[in-house]
Amino acid sequence: MCRNIRTLHNFDPPANTEEIHASALQYVRKISGSTKPSQANAEAFDQAVVAVEAATRTLLDQLVTSAPPKNREVEAAKAKARSEKRFAAA
C-alpha cells in the first residue's frame, strides 16, 4: 500500500507537485486503511491529503544538506538491482 512513498529530499531536479501528492495520498491511504473512502469520509480524506501535501512541501523547503543532490535515474537503477537480487534469492 505504500509503494509511492519515496524519499523526496535532495534530488535534482527537486520533487515536483505530482510526486508530493502521490506520497501524501499513499500516506493518508495507509493511515486510514482505505484506498477509496466512503462518501461520508471523502471530505475528511481529501482535506488530510491537502494537509499532508502542505506539510511535506514545508519540510522539503526547510531541509538543508551538504550532500550533493542524487540523480533519480541512478537511484531507480539501484532500487531495481536490490529488488532483483532480493526476489532472485526467493
MODELLER restraints for C-alpha pairs under 7 A, 6 or more apart:
rsr = mdl.restraints
at = mdl.atoms
rsr.add(forms.Gaussian(group=physical.xy_distance, feature=features.Distance(at['CA:1:A'], at['CA:26:A']), mean=6.94, stdev=0.5))
rsr.add(forms.Gaussian(group=physical.xy_distance, feature=features.Distance(at['CA:1:A'], at['CA:30:A']), mean=6.51, stdev=0.5))
rsr.add(forms.Gaussian(group=physical.xy_distance, feature=features.Distance(at['CA:2:A'], at['CA:26:A']), mean=5.69, stdev=0.5))
rsr.add(forms.Gaussian(group=physical.xy_distance, feature=features.Distance(at['CA:2:A'], at['CA:30:A']), mean=6.90, stdev=0.5))
rsr.add(forms.Gaussian(group=physical.xy_distance, feature=features.Distance(at['CA:4:A'], at['CA:22:A']), mean=6.18, stdev=0.5))
rsr.add(forms.Gaussian(group=physical.xy_distance, feature=features.Distance(at['CA:4:A'], at['CA:23:A']), mean=5.54, stdev=0.5))
rsr.add(forms.Gaussian(group=physical.xy_distance, feature=features.Distance(at['CA:4:A'], at['CA:26:A']), mean=6.34, stdev=0.5))
rsr.add(forms.Gaussian(group=physical.xy_distance, feature=features.Distance(at['CA:5:A'], at['CA:23:A']), mean=4.49, stdev=0.5))
rsr.add(forms.Gaussian(group=physical.xy_distance, feature=features.Distance(at['CA:5:A'], at['CA:26:A']), mean=6.45, stdev=0.5))
rsr.add(forms.Gaussian(group=physical.xy_distance, feature=features.Distance(at['CA:6:A'], at['CA:23:A']), mean=6.87, stdev=0.5))
rsr.add(forms.Gaussian(group=physical.xy_distance, feature=features.Distance(at['CA:8:A'], at['CA:15:A']), mean=5.62, stdev=0.5))
rsr.add(forms.Gaussian(group=physical.xy_distance, feature=features.Distance(at['CA:9:A'], at['CA:60:A']), mean=6.16, stdev=0.5))
rsr.add(forms.Gaussian(group=physical.xy_distance, feature=features.Distance(at['CA:10:A'], at['CA:69:A']), mean=4.91, stdev=0.5))
rsr.add(forms.Gaussian(group=physical.xy_distance, feature=features.Distance(at['CA:10:A'], at['CA:70:A']), mean=6.19, stdev=0.5))
rsr.add(forms.Gaussian(group=physical.xy_distance, feature=features.Distance(at['CA:11:A'], at['CA:69:A']), mean=4.83, stdev=0.5))
rsr.add(forms.Gaussian(group=physical.xy_distance, feature=features.Distance(at['CA:11:A'], at['CA:70:A']), mean=4.73, stdev=0.5))
rsr.add(forms.Gaussian(group=physical.xy_distance, feature=features.Distance(at['CA:11:A'], at['CA:71:A']), mean=6.14, stdev=0.5))
rsr.add(forms.Gaussian(group=physical.xy_distance, feature=features.Distance(at['CA:11:A'], at['CA:72:A']), mean=6.73, stdev=0.5))
rsr.add(forms.Gaussian(group=physical.xy_distance, feature=features.Distance(at['CA:12:A'], at['CA:69:A']), mean=5.54, stdev=0.5))
rsr.add(forms.Gaussian(group=physical.xy_distance, feature=features.Distance(at['CA:12:A'], at['CA:70:A']), mean=6.18, stdev=0.5))
rsr.add(forms.Gaussian(group=physical.xy_distance, feature=features.Distance(at['CA:12:A'], at['CA:71:A']), mean=6.04, stdev=0.5))
rsr.add(forms.Gaussian(group=physical.xy_distance, feature=features.Distance(at['CA:20:A'], at['CA:53:A']), mean=6.11, stdev=0.5))
rsr.add(forms.Gaussian(group=physical.xy_distance, feature=features.Distance(at['CA:21:A'], at['CA:53:A']), mean=5.95, stdev=0.5))
rsr.add(forms.Gaussian(group=physical.xy_distance, feature=features.Distance(at['CA:24:A'], at['CA:49:A']), mean=5.52, stdev=0.5))
rsr.add(forms.Gaussian(group=physical.xy_distance, feature=features.Distance(at['CA:24:A'], at['CA:52:A']), mean=5.48, stdev=0.5))
rsr.add(forms.Gaussian(group=physical.xy_distance, feature=features.Distance(at['CA:24:A'], at['CA:53:A']), mean=5.50, stdev=0.5))
rsr.add(forms.Gaussian(group=physical.xy_distance, feature=features.Distance(at['CA:25:A'], at['CA:49:A']), mean=5.60, stdev=0.5))
rsr.add(forms.Gaussian(group=physical.xy_distance, feature=features.Distance(at['CA:28:A'], at['CA:48:A']), mean=6.74, stdev=0.5))
rsr.add(forms.Gaussian(group=physical.xy_distance, feature=features.Distance(at['CA:28:A'], at['CA:49:A']), mean=6.20, stdev=0.5))
rsr.add(forms.Gaussian(group=physical.xy_distance, feature=features.Distance(at['CA:29:A'], at['CA:35:A']), mean=5.20, stdev=0.5))
rsr.add(forms.Gaussian(group=physical.xy_distance, feature=features.Distance(at['CA:37:A'], at['CA:45:A']), mean=6.85, stdev=0.5))
